[in-house]
């Protein structure tokens, strides 16, 4: 659980790798797993709704508009890569780290 958050800065923004658990009891960041941030979502994985819920959840947590978070890879997979613009990797890590290190 005390693993570093898998983030990297790019010219287009920072890139975050996540592992999603759809259909969970609550929306939460539950730690890290295999180089990705583990995120549980209550939304089921049908018709892209879990992807939309993931972006909304992270936008709220990072205090960014949803348009600043884009799904780069993994539209139909539990493993996803997201591009976050408007914040550096250090800012995203600061926003997510207290939750992950618990």
PLY file of the C-alpha trace (Angstrom):
ply
format ascii 1.0
element vertex 102
property float x
property float y
property float z
element edge 101
property int vertex1
property int vertex2
end_header
0.00 0.00 0.00
2.92 2.38 0.47
4.10 1.97 -3.11
4.69 5.14 -5.07
1.85 6.27 -7.28
2.51 5.25 -10.92
2.59 8.72 -12.52
4.75 10.35 -15.13
4.85 13.81 -16.66
4.55 14.16 -20.43
4.37 17.24 -22.68
0.58 16.74 -22.90
0.02 16.35 -19.14
0.66 13.59 -16.67
-0.16 9.94 -17.26
-1.74 7.75 -14.58
-2.14 3.98 -14.74
-5.17 2.56 -12.89
-6.72 -0.84 -12.21
-10.51 -0.57 -11.89
-12.81 -2.79 -9.86
-16.34 -2.06 -11.18
-19.45 -3.12 -9.31
-17.86 -2.52 -5.88
-19.69 -1.45 -2.73
-18.24 2.07 -2.73
-16.22 4.43 -4.88
-12.73 4.51 -3.39
-9.02 4.42 -4.04
-7.96 1.17 -2.43
-4.18 1.17 -2.91
-1.79 0.10 -5.63
-1.48 -3.15 -7.53
1.10 -4.21 -10.08
2.20 -0.66 -10.90
-1.29 0.85 -10.99
-3.60 2.72 -8.63
-6.50 0.46 -7.60
-9.88 2.20 -7.80
-13.19 0.61 -6.82
-16.35 1.94 -8.49
-20.00 1.16 -7.76
-20.90 1.49 -11.44
-21.14 -1.76 -13.44
-18.88 -2.20 -16.50
-21.63 -1.87 -19.12
-21.79 0.52 -22.07
-18.71 2.46 -20.91
-20.46 3.65 -17.75
-17.57 2.55 -15.52
-15.16 4.59 -17.66
-17.36 7.67 -17.25
-17.65 7.02 -13.51
-13.86 6.66 -13.24
-13.27 10.01 -14.92
-15.95 11.70 -12.79
-14.49 10.19 -9.60
-10.93 11.33 -10.41
-12.10 14.77 -11.58
-13.83 15.31 -8.24
-10.85 14.01 -6.25
-8.40 16.18 -8.24
-10.75 19.18 -8.43
-10.53 19.35 -12.20
-13.17 19.52 -14.95
-13.87 16.08 -16.42
-12.68 17.34 -19.81
-9.12 17.47 -18.41
-9.04 13.70 -17.84
-8.90 11.49 -20.91
-8.89 7.72 -21.25
-5.84 6.85 -23.36
-5.93 3.03 -23.27
-8.06 0.29 -21.75
-11.62 1.25 -22.73
-12.77 -2.37 -22.32
-10.16 -3.53 -19.80
-9.79 -3.20 -16.05
-6.28 -1.83 -16.61
-6.43 1.73 -17.94
-4.14 4.61 -18.73
-5.41 8.15 -18.22
-3.98 11.50 -19.31
-4.55 14.34 -16.86
-3.98 17.89 -18.09
-3.88 20.97 -15.92
-1.91 19.39 -13.07
1.61 18.06 -12.83
2.41 14.54 -11.69
3.54 15.99 -8.35
0.17 17.75 -7.86
-1.78 14.60 -8.74
0.38 12.54 -6.40
-0.19 15.04 -3.59
-3.97 14.82 -4.16
-4.01 10.99 -4.25
-1.17 10.06 -1.91
-2.88 10.58 1.48
-5.60 8.20 0.36
-3.23 5.55 -0.95
-0.82 5.56 1.98
-3.52 4.85 4.58
0 1
1 2
2 3
3 4
4 5
5 6
6 7
7 8
8 9
9 10
10 11
11 12
12 13
13 14
14 15
15 16
16 17
17 18
18 19
19 20
20 21
21 22
22 23
23 24
24 25
25 26
26 27
27 28
28 29
29 30
30 31
31 32
32 33
33 34
34 35
35 36
36 37
37 38
38 39
39 40
40 41
41 42
42 43
43 44
44 45
45 46
46 47
47 48
48 49
49 50
50 51
51 52
52 53
53 54
54 55
55 56
56 57
57 58
58 59
59 60
60 61
61 62
62 63
63 64
64 65
65 66
66 67
67 68
68 69
69 70
70 71
71 72
72 73
73 74
74 75
75 76
76 77
77 78
78 79
79 80
80 81
81 82
82 83
83 84
84 85
85 86
86 87
87 88
88 89
89 90
90 91
91 92
92 93
93 94
94 95
95 96
96 97
97 98
98 99
99 100
100 101
